[in-house]
């Protein structure tokens, strides 16, 4: 390499470790296949390497100063959640150091954060791990009627989904939920033995679990910031070919239209109303899953080209 440097560039994906980031493993694998060294770490563990070009790819939090690296990327694919979410996002816009590249999940998120589009802007949607695509042909006998994978934090209002399920099916159908536990939610539905909270499982175990369900449930909140973000579980269910029930939410509809997905649609506050007893609407086995995979999504985003251009100038 030029400037007396040797060895492949190093991409360090920097995050606070406060949440699960499925995109980290996908990003590392993609760029490792294309000649980069990759790692992920907390901000205090970033390695300053004077002998090669380095990239600090921040999964965005609050970073008011640049770390010691050749290229700085700010990845705004997720917005803040919880109390003061909009205020926290405003602080990021006003006080974070200026990066060389900004990445957004879509234009709606960029607009919500108040950034202008320029030559250093890239759009990188969410994708599906290859293991979901590889296991779509897996055949399993159904052991549960409905399955939900994802967050059950109070702000998600999962009680609306479960109240609707109980109202429609009572004890006649089973419903398994996987994700970090919510004690209040579990207490509320403790009397319903057919609603089973399974806790978290490794991602590698999810395809086999999902394939044993008749229906994958995508219940995505209708409030900020979820109104702007891709429903990751919807594309994971579809990549496996599952039959899907989704609530009427703008990003659910947009994602289904983008990939040509089959879904049964339920109203937000009573999504199981009108769902047929036979659970016999079309599944997604006829949908081509490869465009939803991480490799296709990252490749199509142009992020690699932009990064290489910045590295070349550095």
ChimeraX attribute file (.defattr): number of C-alpha atoms within 10 A of each C-alpha:
attribute: neighborCount
match mode: 1-to-1
recipient: residues
	/A:1	12
	/A:2	9
	/A:3	9
	/A:4	8
	/A:5	12
	/A:6	12
	/A:7	12
	/A:8	16
	/A:9	21
	/A:10	22
	/A:11	24
	/A:12	24
	/A:13	23
	/A:14	25
	/A:15	18
	/A:16	14
	/A:17	12
	/A:18	6
	/A:19	7
	/A:20	7
	/A:21	12
	/A:22	14
	/A:23	17
	/A:24	17
	/A:25	15
	/A:26	19
	/A:27	17
	/A:28	18
	/A:29	17
	/A:30	19
	/A:31	17
	/A:32	16
	/A:33	9
	/A:34	9
	/A:35	12
	/A:36	17
	/A:37	17
	/A:38	20
	/A:39	17
	/A:40	19
	/A:41	16
	/A:42	13
	/A:43	17
	/A:44	9
	/A:45	10
	/A:46	18
	/A:47	15
	/A:48	15
	/A:49	13
	/A:50	13
	/A:51	14
	/A:52	18
	/A:53	23
	/A:54	24
	/A:55	23
	/A:56	26
	/A:57	23
	/A:58	25
	/A:59	21
	/A:60	21
	/A:61	20
	/A:62	16
	/A:63	15
	/A:64	14
	/A:65	11
	/A:66	14
	/A:67	17
	/A:68	15
	/A:69	20
	/A:70	19
	/A:71	20
	/A:72	24
	/A:73	23
	/A:74	23
	/A:75	22
	/A:76	23
	/A:77	21
	/A:78	19
	/A:79	22
	/A:80	18
	/A:81	14
	/A:82	12
	/A:83	9
	/A:84	10
	/A:85	13
	/A:86	17
	/A:87	11
	/A:88	16
	/A:89	20
	/A:90	16
	/A:91	14
	/A:92	19
	/A:93	16
	/A:94	13
	/A:95	12
	/A:96	17
	/A:97	16
	/A:98	16
	/A:99	17
	/A:100	17
	/A:101	20
	/A:102	24
	/A:103	23
	/A:104	21
	/A:105	21
	/A:106	18
	/A:107	15
	/A:108	13
	/A:109	20
	/A:110	21
	/A:111	12
	/A:112	15
	/A:113	19
	/A:114	13
	/A:115	14
	/A:116	9
	/A:117	12
	/A:118	9
	/A:119	9
	/A:120	15
	/A:121	18
	/A:122	22
	/A:123	22
	/A:124	20
	/A:125	20
	/A:126	22
	/A:127	23
	/A:128	28
	/A:129	20
	/A:130	17
	/A:131	17
	/A:132	24
	/A:133	21
	/A:134	14
	/A:135	15
	/A:136	20
	/A:137	12
	/A:138	12
	/A:139	10
	/A:140	12
	/A:141	9
	/A:142	14
	/A:143	14
	/A:144	18
	/A:145	17
	/A:146	24
	/A:147	25
	/A:148	21
	/A:149	25
	/A:150	18
	/A:151	18
	/A:152	19
	/A:153	16
	/A:154	12
	/A:155	12
	/A:156	17
	/A:157	16
	/A:158	17
	/A:159	17
	/A:160	14
	/A:161	21
	/A:162	19
	/A:163	17
	/A:164	19
	/A:165	22
	/A:166	18
	/A:167	12
	/A:168	19
	/A:169	14
	/A:170	14
	/A:171	14
	/A:172	10
	/A:173	15
	/A:174	19
	/A:175	23
	/A:176	22
	/A:177	20
	/A:178	19
	/A:179	16
	/A:180	16
	/A:181	16
	/A:182	15
	/A:183	11
	/A:184	12
	/A:185	17
	/A:186	15
	/A:187	9
	/A:188	12
	/A:189	17
	/A:190	13
	/A:191	9
	/A:192	14
	/A:193	11
	/A:194	18
	/A:195	22
	/A:196	16
	/A:197	21
	/A:198	13
	/A:199	14
	/A:200	15
	/A:201	13
	/A:202	6
	/A:203	11
	/A:204	11
	/A:205	10
	/A:206	16
	/A:207	20
	/A:208	16
	/A:209	17
	/A:210	25
	/A:211	26
	/A:212	19
	/A:213	23
	/A:214	20
	/A:215	26
	/A:216	28
	/A:217	29
	/A:218	26
	/A:219	27
	/A:220	28
	/A:221	21
	/A:222	18
	/A:223	11
	/A:224	15
	/A:225	17
	/A:226	18
	/A:227	17
	/A:228	20
	/A:229	22
	/A:230	22
	/A:231	23
	/A:232	19
	/A:233	19
	/A:234	25
	/A:235	26
	/A:236	26
	/A:237	28
	/A:238	30
	/A:239	29
	/A:240	26
	/A:241	27
	/A:242	26
	/A:243	25
	/A:244	26
	/A:245	25
	/A:246	24
	/A:247	24
	/A:248	20
	/A:249	21
	/A:250	17
	/A:251	18
	/A:252	26
	/A:253	16
	/A:254	13
	/A:255	17
	/A:256	18
	/A:257	11
	/A:258	11
	/A:259	15
	/A:260	14
	/A:261	24
	/A:262	22
	/A:263	25
	/A:264	22
	/A:265	20
	/A:266	20
	/A:267	14
	/A:268	18
	/A:269	15
	/A:270	17
	/A:271	24
	/A:272	25
	/A:273	15
	/A:274	12
	/A:275	17
	/A:276	11
	/A:277	10
	/A:278	6
	/A:279	15
	/A:280	12
	/A:281	14
	/A:282	15
	/A:283	22
	/A:284	20
	/A:285	17
	/A:286	12
	/A:287	16
	/A:288	15
	/A:289	23
	/A:290	16
	/A:291	16
	/A:292	22
	/A:293	21
	/A:294	23
	/A:295	19
	/A:296	14
	/A:297	18
	/A:298	20
	/A:299	13
	/A:300	14
	/A:301	16
	/A:302	14
	/A:303	19
	/A:304	16
	/A:305	11
	/A:306	17
	/A:307	18
	/A:308	12
	/A:309	11
	/A:310	16
	/A:311	16
	/A:312	11
	/A:313	6
	/A:314	11
